[in-house]
Amino acid sequence: MKVAITGATGFVGSRLVECLQAKGHQPLILTRNSTTASRSFPNLEIITYTPKKSGNWQKAIAGCDGVINLAGEPIAENRWTSECKQEIFDSRKLGTQKIVEAIAMANPKPAVLVNASAIGYYGTSETATFDETSPTGRDFLAKVCQAWEAEAEKVKAAGIRLVILRLGIVLGDGGALAKMITPFKLFAGGPIGTGRQWFSWIHRDDLVNLIIEALTNQELEGTLNATAPKPVLMSELSETLGDVLNRPSWLPVPSFALEALLGEGSQVVLEGQRVLPKRTTSYGFEYQYPNLKQALAQILESS
């Protein structure tokens, strides 16, 4: 399959491109930074695009068999100023809008759009359990995800199969886990905040396999939670990480420290939700790493 991909140079996208090539597919990279992409993918076709604007890049969608849309501004790296929040919102809503617009104009059209979303759709709770049928939350991230998914849904008017993947925290060599590991290596690791918040996660390789399954399996459609079947409390994450690293996990990171650094954006880490992949498992998707300790051990051994 020839597959157009946005977000290909990111933590998930780079691994996805590698796996697609290994399976004999032909990735087409849509990127804002062709120089960076060319270094990462020297042998692939690269198209420079502006995610929030129409342009000639949209013509590249014609002839592709599928589209994978992973692009979006990082959520938990910067303080949530009003400008940052607007960029988080627009990068997802308008970026997806332009992808869907390109698909509608394409001749021939791709058969499928695999579009990222996030478990932030559900809002946060220490007590509730969420699956794909659960209602949306009311906070900022929930509103972002609603707008993001609403734009993706419009692709169905062109007769295109749509799979929306609500991503949990992705664990792999790099990304969020790299930031968590550093304090443990300095013997200063521990739970973030109260430790009572839920941590719904997925191993990066399982996520990549799920994306490829969504791309190639015509039976998959609709919304799927891209999380492991066994979410954990933050305290359990800390204990397990300490155990795998053979380091103590007793020194908590106080909430005020993150709030001072990230402001409202700290809710991504300090609050959480217990999300189960009910529809994902009902399709028979098999996880390589369903258990946290197994996942962490594999990541740390290979890093």
N, C-alpha and C positions, 0 to 999 in steps of 0.2 A: 504493500500500500504506500502511496505517496501521502504524507501527513504534514500539514502545516501546523507549526507549534509556536505559540507565544510564551514568553517566560522561559525559554530554552536554556538560558545561561544561568538560571537560578539554581538553588540547592536541589530542588526536585527535578527541574527541567533538564539539567545537565546529565543526571543519571538516566532519565527517561530517554533522551536521545541516544545514549550509549546502548541501552537495552533494545530500542527499536532497530538500530542498525544491526545488532547481533542477531535479531530475528528476521533480518532480510528486508525490513521496511526502508522507505526513502524519506527521511525527515527534510522538511523545508523550514528554515529558520526565519521567523519574523522577529526582528529585533530593533530596538532604538539605537543600539551601539554596534554597528557592523564591525568595527575594529576589534572589540572584545570578542564578538561572536566568531570572527575569522580566526582568532588565535585558538579559541576553544574547539572550533569545528572547521579545520582547514580544508576538508574535502567535501563539504556540504554546500548546497545552494543557500545563499543568505540574502534576504530581502530587508532593506531598511524601511521601517514603518514608524508612523506617529500614531500611537494607540488611540488617542482621542480625536483624531481628525481623519476625514476621508482622504483618499489619494490613490495614486497609481498602484500602490502596494496591494490594494484590494483585488486587482486583477489576478494576482498570483494565486488566489484561492481556487480559481477555475482550473479544473483538471486534477485537483487533489481529491483523494478518496475520503479523507477525514480531516477534522480540525480539532486541535487540543489547545484550549485557551487557559493558560495558567497565570497570565500577567496580572500584576497589581502591586501598588506601593506597599512596602513592608509596614506591618501594623505595630510591632512591639519594639521598634528600634529607636524611635524618637519621641520626644515629648509631644503630646497631642495639643498643639496650638490650633486655633481655628483654621489656619492655612493648611496644617498637616492633615486635619480631619477632612477638609474639603478634597485634598489630593487623594487620600485613601478612598473616599467615596467616588470621586470622578474617575479615578484610574480603573475602577471595576465596572461602574455603570456605563460610562462612555466608551471605555475600551471594548466591552462586550457588545455594546450597541454597534460599533463599527465593524466588528467581526461578523455579527449577524447580518448587517447590511451587505457586506462583501459576499457572504454565502448566498443571499437572496439574488444578487446580481450575477453570480457565477454561472457559466454555461460551458461544460457540464458542472453540475453542483456536487459537492461532497455528499456522502451518504449520512455522515454522523458528525455531531459536535459534542465533544466532551468538555464541559465547562466546570472550572473550579468554583467552589463556594467555601464556606467554613462553618464549623459547629457553633460559631458565634451567632448563627441564625436563631438559636434556641434561647439566647440569654443565659444567665448564670443562676445556679442554685446549689446549695450544699445537700439538699434532700431529694430533689426530683430526679427522675430518670427519663431521658429523652431518646426517642427513636425517630425514624423518618416521618412518622405520622404526627409528631408532636407540634403544637403551635409555635409560632415565632415569639421571640422576646420583644422587649420594648426599648432596649438600650441602643446606643449608637451603632455598635457592631451588628446587632440584629437588623437595624434599618439598612445598613450597608449591604448585608447579605440578601435582604428582600429585594432591594433595587437591582443588585447584581443578577439574581436568579430571574427576576422579571424580564430583564433584557434578553437573557438566554432563552427563555420560554418562547420568545417571538420567532425563533428559528423554526418552530414546528409549523408555522403558517406556510413555509416553503416546502413542507413535506420531509423535513430532515429529522432523523432520529436524534434525540437529545438525551444525554446522561449528565446530570449535575452531581458532582462529588463534593460533599461537605467535609472538608479536611479537618482532622484533629491536629494536635501538635506532632510534627514529623520528626522522628528520631533517626539520626544517621551520623556519619562522620562529618561533623560540622554543624551548622544550623544552631538551633536552640540548645542542643545537648553540649556543644562545645563551650557555651557560656556557663552551663551548670557544672561542668567538670572541673574548671579551674580552681574554685574554692576548695573542692575536695582534695585535689592534689597538694594544696597548701595546708592540709589538715584543718580547714576552716569551713567544711561543708555542713549543710543542714537544710531543713525544710524552709521554703519561702513562705512568709506570712504565718498563718495559723497552723498550716499543715493539714487542715480539715477540708480544704477545697479539692474537688475532683480534678484529675488529670487524665484527659481522654487523648490517647496517643496512637501513633501508628509507625511501624518501621518503614523507612524510606523505600526499601525494596518491595514491601507489601503494597505500598501506595503505587509505585511504578507498575507493578503487576496488575493492580486493579485498574489503573488508567488504560493499560494495553488491553485488558479484558473488556473494558467498556468500549474501546475503539473497535475491537474485532468481533465481539459476540453480539450478533444482531438481536438476541433475546433480551439484552440489558437495555433498559430505558428508564427514564424518570430520575428520581433523587435517591442517592445512596450515601450513607454515612461512611466516610473513609477513615474509620477508626478501628483499632484492635478490639476484639470481643471482650477484653478484660481491662477496663479502665481502673485506675488506682487512685488512692488519696495521695496528696502531695507528700505526706509523711512517709508513706510506703515507697514512693519514688525515691525519696532521700535515703531511706534505709537500704533499699536495693542497690542504689548507685554506690553508696558507701561500701556495701558488701562486695560488689563486683570489683571495686577499686582497692579494696582492702584498706579503707580509710574510715575514720570516725564520721558520724553524721549527726552530731549533737548540737551544732551551733546554728540556730535559726537565723535567717535573713529577715530582719524586721520589716513590717509593712511600710513604715514611714520612709525607709531608705529608698525603696522602689518608687513610692509616691513622689518623693522629692526629685527623683531622676526623671520619671516618665509622666508624672501627673496623672491625668485620667487614663492614660494608656496603660498604667500599671494594673488595671482591672483584668487584662488578658492573663496575667500571672497570678494575681491575688485572689481572683474569683475563678470559678470553674463550673463545669457541668459534667454530669455522668451521661455519656452518650454511647448508645449501643448500636451496632451495625445490623439491625434486624433484617432489612431488605437485602443487604449485601450478603449476609450468610444464607438467606433463603434462596438466593440464586446459586448457591453451592460454591461460592468463592472460598478457596482454601488459603489460609494464612501460613506463611513460613514461620512467622514469629508472633504467635498469639499471646505469649507470656512476656512480661516486662523483663524479668531477669535473663531469659534466653535472648531477648532482643539486645539488651545492653551488653551482654557478654560477647555476642557476635560483633557488635559495632566496635567495642573497645579492643577486641583481639585483632580486628582487621585494620585499625587506624594506625 
